Amino acid sequence: MASVLEPSLEGLEEELTCSICLCLFSSPVTIPCGHNFCSSCLELTWAGLSGSFSCPQCRTTFKSRPQLQKNTVLCKVVEQLQGRSGAGKQEEEEEEEEAAAGRGVEEAPIFCDSCLQAPAVQTCLTCTASFCAEHLRPHQDSPAFRAHQLCPPLRDLQQRKCQKHDKLFEFFCSQHGSCICSLCLLEHKLCHTSPLEVAKTNAELVLKKKLVELHNQSERTAQLITRVKTNQNQAAETASRKRDLIRTEFSEIKALIEEKENNTLKVIADEEKKVCNKFDYVCGILGNKKKEIQSLTDQIEMALTEGDDVLFLKRATALQRTSTKDAYVPTIEMDQNLMHSTYQAAINLKDIVKQSVPQCKERKKVETNPPPVKAKPAPAAAASKTAGKKAHKVLQQAQGTSQVEANTKEKKKAPKVAPTTGTPSATAAVSNKELMESFMKKPREELLQYAANITLDFNTAHNKVVLSDKYTKMAVSDTPMSYGYHPQRFMDCPQVLGFQCFKRGIHYWEVEMQQNNFCGIGICYGSMDRQGPESRLGRNSSSWCIEWFNSKISSWHDDVEKCLPNVKATKIGVLLHCEGGFVLFLAVGEKHNVIYKFKSQFTEALYPAFWLFSSGTVLSLSAMKQ
């Protein structure tokens, strides 16, 4: 019989397809026009409508929402057709029904399988049918149905049956994780099986135990979070305390250095005062000598006007006997040994400070990769060795001048040797020189391809430097500005740096001198001093600049000045070639536009730098179009 039905069911597969989802009916329902649809599909189609409910197939309109009733016969036909495709499709349909239930779709009520009208009140698992109160009476009254198992109304009873033996599931196989019937026990005789009620109880216990474990894990995780936050706060507090201690230590270091500076300057000031007092004393003596000479000159002139010969001869005789000595100026000089030793002490202190920073970095590297353990020298020997090194270094510095002179003499005496060709240093020098000359010949239009838009760094501006026009214009104010403290701010000279820094490549920018040519334009390292006499542009080895004092123009580097020819240009171009090791200062708009060129091997990142001398001086950075 089954072989006869299967071809007929295959022919009805198109008729058993929902016209909305184009799949086999799932919980099919019938509407008044006679068409059938999946319950979930129809619910989704009519969702959100308050009126004008129409059939999706024939477009028949209903005044009110029709009462949907499950088509039990059609549902059984679909179940028989689905039974041929195996358990895979049933599982997919179950997932679709669960998804539909999760979306809030209302399920149709379960109707009595006898009358197909009244809602079912009980389901008989033995009969695999649901019954209303009227048709359930035989199960309640007749002794023949007392052994039948009743339960609350259930739908899709076929899913509770074994597809292979058409019997209800009574056992659960824990090894395969599936429900089985009594006839399947033979196939699962080697598996651990138990009745459904026992399996359910065991599964509930396992899930409850797992729930307790998850709760404990959640509490442990919360405790760990609290512990981590506590450790984080402790780490932050420790870092804050260390920062305060470090600031205190550096404040003491700065105070010691300032005290050393004040004492050193006081020595110079005392020596200056001593020498100046000597000069004042000599000037006083010379002044008295000048008055004495003037008095004798007046007396001689008066004697020459005397007409009486006798009186004239008397005065002349007396004046001839008066003699004056030439003015004598003793040699007054400052104690050069004192001046040199004081300056050398400052240099030694600077060298010690400079050497301490790289030594800290080297110590970190040594701690990361410790060398093989060696025998430590005795403390006295180590101390003497350190003292010897310092003494040797001081002697080398003291003898530096004599060694340079000796080397110079030896070079003069040494015979001249023809230079070797093809050396890398010579080749590099020639190429750098040619490169610089090529840039000196380039017109401004070609230099603009290296244009860099410069803005001024507020944190470096001196308190008398006023910035405006989006940090592209600088001027000098008569009254100091209330800028906050910043370690990069210039304290003594009215200067400011550009915000951009350059370590590689070629860069070009232009500066316009709008008023009062008392200014300087240049470049510097970021490590340049921010206070003291060496913090001025060009007065140290870390900066290069051109200065204007009205008509006087000069270049400055490492505290060495060189006077330059006067140019009348008000716009200055700066070309920096980091790899080439040179910077050009150009007069924009003039024929011979190179004002000056510096050559150096730049070892740090370079910043545009500007110096303004007096009020009224205004410099502006030109907006460059690349």
BELHUHU-V258207 format. One line per field, one symbol per residue. ss: DSSP state (h for helix, s for strand, l for the rest). A space follows every 10 residues. Layout:
ss->???
//
This chain:
ss->lhhhhhhhhh hlllllslll lllslllsss lllllssshh hhhhhhllll llssllllll ssllllllss lhhhhhhhhh hhhlllhhhh hhhhhhhhhh hhllllllll slllllllsl lsssllllss slllllhhhh hlhhhlllls slllllhhhh sllllllsll sssllllsss llhhhlllll llssshhhhh hhhhhhhhhh hhhhhhhhhh hhhhhhhhhh hhhhhhhhhh hhhhhhhhhh hhhhhhhhhh hhhhhhhhhh hhhhhhhhhh hhhhhhhhhh hhhhhhhhhh hhhhllllhh hhhhhhhhhh hlllllllll lllllhhhhh hhhhhhhhhh hhhhhhhhhh hhhhhhhhll llllllllhh hhhhhhhhhh hhhhhhhhlh hhhhhhhhhh hhhlllllll lllhhhhhhh hhhhhhhhhh hllhhhhhhh sllllslhhh llllssssll llssssllll llllllllll llllssssss sslllsssss sssssllsss ssssslllll llhhhlllll llsssssssl lsssssslls ssssllllll ssssssslll lsssssslll lllssssssl lllllsssss sslllllsss slllll
//
